[in-house]
């Protein structure tokens, strides 16, 4: 049994030359001909899960390049693939919250102390195949979409976990295969996508109850009536396969005014107004948009294209696609953006026994600047921290 995660340093599997993330400034010295100023160098860290390898990697990216700084195993049973899947960092950066999607009899929710990377308390059972996870702004509650990947196609749920004690306090039935859940910036609402019901669901975080539903089937986008006796709302289930959205992700914008929905089967992203609960815009995409992220400055929407093995960049002011850039391998999965809106870290699963990858893109240039190899089926990814180092320079 691996009750405790054993953290250990590993040699970087691959380090490539990359943009340094350097910001420069200079001023004219009034007493000499020398130009003096400062250089600020940023270093970033993200955690990424390798689902098929039962490993979590800590990736470091800075002026010296990108590398795997640490690797540790996840799970309890040596002979069982437990599948670390969803990752999220607490607001104070002290804890990594993680879901394992498989196991006996189903998945669990874990709290891990960052840095030392050891389990803080016992994990707790949730629903079948707990997948994506997000937190309220105070970090006290985690909302976890129970995807139920291997079960019957029946309505599943979103688990609510009180993080200080890792205790499940509610399990809200929502729809068939809930996935891609994210919190509204003000913490009052949690959104998740229903892959097999063609809808998104809003949960009131104060009552843990479903508040609203929105149908995302092409040509029928709009609010759905919610019948508490039939959580898989009629009208979202039986739709023409040619017009399916099959949503995999809901991403609120930084201000919380718009929700972005990835239609994995429809090759489109929908923008839904969170206030009026109406369809605002459509963004045509490459093949299979899967996960989404918006830069903190609100300028750019990024989409991973799972079937297209690429990342797409959208200008949110115009709604235009800026670029589609190929990933370093196939099955592009998750995306996390640095707080300064400069870089995107993208997990790429790979196929079979080939290693997964973490690709790093310069957002302004829409260019791949670094890539590192990790364990098989790299999926869940979470930004941990960034550090700035200011140097005095003299030329």
C-alpha positions as CSV (number, residue, x, y, z in Angstrom):
1,X,0.0,0.0,0.0
2,X,1.1,3.5,-0.7
3,X,-0.8,5.3,2.0
4,X,1.8,8.2,2.0
5,X,3.1,9.9,-1.1
6,X,6.8,9.6,-1.3
7,X,8.3,12.7,-2.7
8,X,11.6,12.5,-4.4
9,X,13.6,14.6,-6.8
10,X,14.1,13.3,-10.3
11,X,16.4,14.4,-13.1
12,X,14.7,16.5,-15.7
13,X,13.6,14.2,-18.5
14,X,13.8,16.8,-21.1
15,X,14.9,20.5,-21.0
16,X,14.6,22.7,-24.0
17,X,15.6,26.2,-24.8
18,X,12.7,28.6,-24.2
19,X,11.8,32.2,-23.9
20,X,13.1,33.4,-20.6
21,X,10.1,35.3,-19.3
22,X,12.4,38.2,-18.7
23,X,11.0,41.7,-18.4
24,X,13.6,44.4,-18.7
25,X,13.9,48.1,-17.8
26,X,16.7,50.6,-18.1
27,X,17.3,54.2,-17.1
28,X,20.0,56.7,-18.0
29,X,22.5,57.2,-15.2
30,X,22.9,61.0,-14.8
31,X,26.5,60.8,-13.5
32,X,28.1,58.6,-16.1
33,X,27.7,57.2,-19.6
34,X,26.8,53.7,-18.2
35,X,23.3,52.6,-18.7
36,X,21.8,51.0,-15.6
37,X,18.5,49.4,-14.8
38,X,16.9,46.2,-13.5
39,X,15.9,42.9,-15.0
40,X,13.0,40.9,-13.6
41,X,13.2,37.2,-14.1
42,X,10.1,35.1,-13.5
43,X,10.0,31.4,-12.6
44,X,6.8,29.3,-12.6
45,X,5.8,26.0,-11.1
46,X,2.9,23.7,-12.1
47,X,1.7,20.3,-11.0
48,X,0.6,17.8,-13.7
49,X,-0.9,14.3,-13.2
50,X,0.1,11.3,-15.3
51,X,-3.1,9.3,-15.1
52,X,-1.9,5.9,-16.4
53,X,1.3,6.0,-14.4
54,X,-0.2,7.0,-11.0
55,X,2.4,9.9,-10.8
56,X,2.3,13.6,-10.2
57,X,5.1,15.8,-11.6
58,X,6.2,19.3,-10.5
59,X,7.3,21.3,-13.5
60,X,9.6,24.3,-13.2
61,X,9.9,26.9,-16.0
62,X,12.1,29.9,-15.9
63,X,15.1,31.6,-17.5
64,X,17.1,28.4,-17.5
65,X,14.3,26.5,-19.3
66,X,11.7,23.9,-18.4
67,X,12.3,20.7,-16.4
68,X,10.7,18.2,-14.1
69,X,11.7,19.3,-10.7
70,X,10.0,16.5,-8.7
71,X,7.9,13.3,-9.2
72,X,5.9,11.4,-6.6
73,X,3.5,8.5,-6.8
74,X,-0.2,8.7,-6.0
75,X,-2.5,6.0,-4.6
76,X,-2.7,3.1,-2.1
77,X,-2.6,-0.2,-4.1
78,X,0.5,-1.3,-6.0
79,X,-1.5,-3.5,-8.4
80,X,-4.3,-1.0,-9.0
81,X,-4.1,2.0,-11.5
82,X,-5.9,4.6,-9.5
83,X,-5.6,7.4,-12.0
84,X,-4.8,10.9,-10.7
85,X,-7.1,13.1,-12.7
86,X,-8.3,16.5,-11.3
87,X,-5.9,18.9,-9.7
88,X,-6.4,22.3,-8.0
89,X,-4.3,24.5,-5.7
90,X,-5.6,26.1,-2.5
91,X,-5.8,29.9,-2.5
92,X,-3.0,30.1,0.0
93,X,-0.9,27.7,-2.2
94,X,-0.3,25.3,0.8
95,X,-2.3,22.4,-0.5
96,X,-2.8,20.5,-3.7
97,X,-6.3,18.9,-4.0
98,X,-6.4,15.9,-6.2
99,X,-8.9,13.3,-7.4
100,X,-8.2,9.7,-8.3
101,X,-10.7,8.4,-10.8
102,X,-10.3,4.7,-10.4
103,X,-9.6,2.5,-7.4
104,X,-11.6,0.1,-5.2
105,X,-14.6,0.6,-5.4
106,X,-14.3,4.0,-7.0
107,X,-12.4,7.2,-6.8
108,X,-11.2,9.5,-3.9
109,X,-10.4,13.1,-3.0
110,X,-6.9,13.8,-1.6
111,X,-5.3,16.8,0.2
112,X,-1.6,17.0,-0.4
113,X,0.8,19.5,1.2
114,X,2.7,21.3,-1.5
115,X,6.4,21.5,-1.5
116,X,6.9,18.4,0.7
117,X,4.2,16.7,-1.4
118,X,2.9,14.4,1.3
119,X,-0.7,13.4,2.1
120,X,-2.4,15.7,4.7
121,X,-5.1,13.5,6.3
122,X,-6.9,10.5,5.0
123,X,-8.5,10.6,1.5
124,X,-12.3,10.4,1.2
125,X,-14.5,8.4,-1.2
126,X,-16.7,10.4,-3.6
127,X,-18.9,9.3,-6.5
128,X,-17.8,7.2,-9.4
129,X,-14.8,8.6,-11.3
130,X,-14.4,12.0,-9.6
131,X,-12.8,14.1,-12.3
132,X,-12.4,17.9,-12.4
133,X,-12.3,19.9,-9.2
134,X,-12.5,23.5,-8.3
135,X,-12.6,25.5,-5.0
136,X,-14.5,28.4,-3.5
137,X,-12.4,31.6,-3.3
138,X,-11.8,31.0,0.4
139,X,-10.7,27.4,-0.2
140,X,-13.1,25.9,2.3
141,X,-15.2,23.9,-0.2
142,X,-14.2,21.8,-3.2
143,X,-16.7,20.9,-5.9
144,X,-15.9,17.7,-7.8
145,X,-17.7,16.4,-10.9
146,X,-18.3,12.7,-10.6
147,X,-17.9,11.7,-14.3
148,X,-18.9,8.0,-13.8
149,X,-16.9,7.0,-16.9
150,X,-17.3,3.3,-16.5
151,X,-20.8,3.1,-15.1
152,X,-24.3,3.0,-16.6
153,X,-25.4,6.2,-18.4
154,X,-27.6,7.4,-15.6
155,X,-27.6,10.8,-13.8
156,X,-24.4,11.3,-11.8
157,X,-23.5,14.0,-9.3
158,X,-21.2,16.8,-8.1
159,X,-19.6,16.2,-4.7
160,X,-19.1,19.0,-2.2
161,X,-16.1,18.5,0.1
162,X,-15.3,20.5,3.2
163,X,-11.5,20.8,2.6
164,X,-10.2,21.4,6.2
165,X,-11.4,17.9,7.2
166,X,-11.6,16.4,3.7
167,X,-15.3,15.5,4.4
168,X,-18.0,15.1,1.7
169,X,-20.9,17.3,2.9
170,X,-23.2,17.0,-0.1
171,X,-23.6,15.1,-3.4
172,X,-25.8,17.0,-5.8
173,X,-27.4,15.0,-8.7
174,X,-27.0,16.8,-11.9
175,X,-26.9,14.9,-15.2
176,X,-25.2,12.1,-17.2
177,X,-21.4,12.4,-17.2
178,X,-20.8,15.8,-15.5
179,X,-17.4,17.1,-16.4
180,X,-15.2,20.2,-16.8
181,X,-16.4,22.1,-13.7
182,X,-15.3,25.6,-12.7
183,X,-16.3,28.2,-10.1
184,X,-17.7,31.6,-10.7
185,X,-15.1,34.3,-9.6
186,X,-17.4,35.5,-6.8
187,X,-17.7,31.9,-5.4
188,X,-21.5,31.8,-5.4
189,X,-22.0,29.5,-8.4
190,X,-20.3,26.4,-9.7
191,X,-20.7,25.3,-13.3
192,X,-20.2,21.9,-14.9
193,X,-20.8,20.4,-18.4
194,X,-23.0,17.4,-19.1
195,X,-21.3,15.4,-21.9
196,X,-24.3,13.1,-22.5
197,X,-27.1,15.5,-21.8
198,X,-26.0,18.4,-23.9
199,X,-26.4,21.0,-21.2
200,X,-24.5,23.0,-18.6
201,X,-25.6,23.1,-14.9
202,X,-25.3,25.9,-12.4
203,X,-25.1,24.9,-8.7
204,X,-25.7,27.5,-6.0
205,X,-22.7,27.1,-3.6
206,X,-24.7,28.4,-0.7
207,X,-27.4,25.7,-0.9
208,X,-25.6,23.0,-2.9
209,X,-28.7,22.8,-5.1
210,X,-29.1,23.1,-8.9
211,X,-30.1,26.7,-9.7
212,X,-30.2,26.8,-13.5
213,X,-29.7,24.7,-16.6
214,X,-28.7,25.7,-20.1
215,X,-29.1,23.6,-23.3
216,X,-26.2,23.7,-25.6
217,X,-27.5,21.6,-28.6
218,X,-26.9,23.4,-31.8
219,X,-30.0,25.3,-32.9
220,X,-31.7,24.8,-29.5
221,X,-29.4,26.8,-27.2
222,X,-31.2,28.3,-24.3
223,X,-32.5,27.9,-20.7
224,X,-33.9,24.5,-19.6
225,X,-36.7,24.0,-17.2
226,X,-35.5,22.1,-14.2
227,X,-37.6,19.2,-12.8
228,X,-36.3,18.1,-9.5
229,X,-37.8,14.7,-10.1
230,X,-36.0,14.3,-13.4
231,X,-32.4,15.6,-12.9
232,X,-31.5,14.7,-16.5
233,X,-33.8,17.3,-18.0
234,X,-35.9,16.4,-21.0
235,X,-34.7,18.1,-24.1
236,X,-31.0,17.5,-23.4
237,X,-30.9,13.8,-23.7
238,X,-32.2,12.7,-27.1
239,X,-30.8,14.9,-29.8
240,X,-29.7,14.4,-33.4
241,X,-26.1,13.1,-33.3
242,X,-25.2,15.6,-36.1
243,X,-26.2,18.6,-33.9
244,X,-24.7,17.4,-30.6
245,X,-22.4,19.7,-28.6
246,X,-21.2,17.1,-26.1
247,X,-19.8,19.7,-23.8
248,X,-16.6,18.9,-21.9
249,X,-15.8,22.2,-20.1
250,X,-17.3,25.4,-18.7
251,X,-15.0,28.3,-18.1
252,X,-16.2,31.6,-16.5
253,X,-14.4,34.7,-17.7
254,X,-12.3,36.7,-15.1
255,X,-15.3,39.1,-14.4
256,X,-17.8,36.3,-14.4
257,X,-20.0,37.9,-17.0
258,X,-19.5,35.3,-19.6
259,X,-19.3,31.5,-19.6
260,X,-17.3,29.6,-22.3
261,X,-18.5,26.1,-23.2
262,X,-16.4,23.7,-25.2
263,X,-18.5,21.6,-27.6
264,X,-16.2,18.7,-28.1
265,X,-18.5,17.1,-30.8
266,X,-19.6,20.3,-32.4
267,X,-16.1,21.9,-32.9
268,X,-17.3,25.1,-31.4
269,X,-17.1,27.2,-28.2
270,X,-20.3,28.9,-27.0
271,X,-20.2,32.1,-25.0
272,X,-23.2,32.2,-22.6
273,X,-24.2,35.3,-20.7
274,X,-24.2,34.5,-17.0
275,X,-26.7,37.2,-16.3
276,X,-29.3,36.9,-19.0
277,X,-28.7,33.2,-19.5
278,X,-28.7,33.5,-23.2
279,X,-26.3,32.6,-26.0
280,X,-24.0,35.5,-26.9
281,X,-21.4,34.3,-29.4
282,X,-20.1,31.2,-31.1
283,X,-16.4,30.5,-31.8
284,X,-15.6,28.0,-34.5
285,X,-12.7,25.8,-33.5
286,X,-10.4,23.1,-34.8
287,X,-11.2,19.4,-34.0
288,X,-12.4,18.5,-30.6
289,X,-12.2,21.5,-28.2
290,X,-11.8,19.9,-24.8
291,X,-10.5,22.2,-21.9
292,X,-10.6,26.0,-21.8
293,X,-8.8,28.8,-20.0
294,X,-9.0,32.6,-20.1
295,X,-6.1,34.8,-19.4
296,X,-6.4,36.8,-16.1
297,X,-6.3,40.0,-18.1
298,X,-9.4,38.9,-20.0
299,X,-7.8,39.3,-23.5
300,X,-7.3,35.7,-24.7
301,X,-9.3,32.5,-24.6
302,X,-7.3,29.3,-25.1
303,X,-8.8,25.9,-26.1
304,X,-7.1,22.5,-26.1
305,X,-8.1,20.6,-29.2
306,X,-8.1,17.0,-28.1
307,X,-8.7,15.3,-31.4
308,X,-6.8,18.0,-33.3
309,X,-3.6,17.7,-31.2
310,X,-3.3,21.4,-31.0
311,X,-4.0,24.6,-29.0
312,X,-6.2,27.4,-30.3
313,X,-5.9,31.1,-29.3
314,X,-8.9,33.5,-29.5
315,X,-8.9,37.3,-29.2
316,X,-11.9,37.8,-26.9
317,X,-12.4,41.5,-28.0
318,X,-13.0,40.5,-31.6
319,X,-13.9,36.8,-31.2
320,X,-11.4,36.0,-33.9
321,X,-9.1,33.0,-33.9
322,X,-5.5,34.2,-33.6
323,X,-3.7,31.0,-34.2
324,X,-3.8,27.2,-34.0
325,X,-0.5,25.6,-32.9
326,X,0.2,21.9,-32.8
327,X,1.1,20.1,-29.6
328,X,4.3,18.2,-29.3
329,X,2.4,14.9,-29.3
330,X,-1.3,13.8,-29.6
331,X,-4.4,13.9,-27.4
332,X,-4.1,17.5,-26.1
333,X,-5.8,17.7,-22.7
334,X,-5.6,20.5,-20.0
335,X,-4.4,24.1,-19.9
336,X,-3.4,26.4,-17.1
337,X,-2.3,30.1,-17.5
338,X,0.2,32.0,-15.4
339,X,-1.1,34.9,-13.3
340,X,0.7,37.4,-15.4
341,X,-1.1,36.2,-18.6
342,X,2.2,35.4,-20.3
343,X,2.4,31.6,-20.6
344,X,0.1,28.7,-21.0
345,X,1.0,25.2,-19.6
346,X,-0.7,22.5,-21.7
347,X,-0.8,18.8,-20.8
348,X,-0.8,16.3,-23.7
349,X,-1.6,12.7,-23.0
350,X,0.2,10.9,-25.8
351,X,-0.9,7.4,-26.9
352,X,-0.1,4.0,-25.4
353,X,3.3,3.7,-23.8
354,X,4.7,7.0,-25.1
355,X,5.4,9.6,-22.5
356,X,3.0,12.5,-21.9
357,X,4.1,16.0,-22.4
358,X,3.7,19.4,-20.8
359,X,4.0,22.1,-23.6
360,X,4.6,25.7,-22.7
361,X,3.3,28.4,-25.0
362,X,4.1,32.1,-25.1
363,X,0.5,33.6,-25.3
364,X,1.3,36.9,-26.9
365,X,3.3,35.2,-29.7
366,X,1.1,32.1,-29.8
367,X,4.3,30.0,-30.0
368,X,5.5,26.8,-28.3
369,X,8.6,27.8,-26.3
370,X,9.3,24.7,-24.2
371,X,8.2,21.1,-23.7
372,X,9.0,18.4,-21.1
373,X,8.3,14.7,-21.0
374,X,6.3,13.2,-18.1
375,X,4.5,10.0,-17.3
376,X,1.8,8.4,-19.5
377,X,-1.5,10.1,-20.1
378,X,-0.7,13.6,-18.8
379,X,-4.1,15.2,-17.9
380,X,-5.0,17.2,-14.9
381,X,-2.8,20.3,-14.4
382,X,-2.7,23.1,-11.8
383,X,-0.6,26.2,-11.5
384,X,1.1,26.4,-8.1
385,X,3.2,29.5,-7.9
386,X,5.5,32.1,-9.5
387,X,8.5,33.9,-8.2
388,X,10.1,37.1,-9.5
389,X,13.8,37.8,-9.1
390,X,15.0,41.4,-9.7
391,X,18.6,41.9,-10.8
392,X,20.5,45.1,-11.1
393,X,22.3,45.4,-14.4
394,X,25.0,47.7,-15.6
395,X,26.1,48.0,-19.3
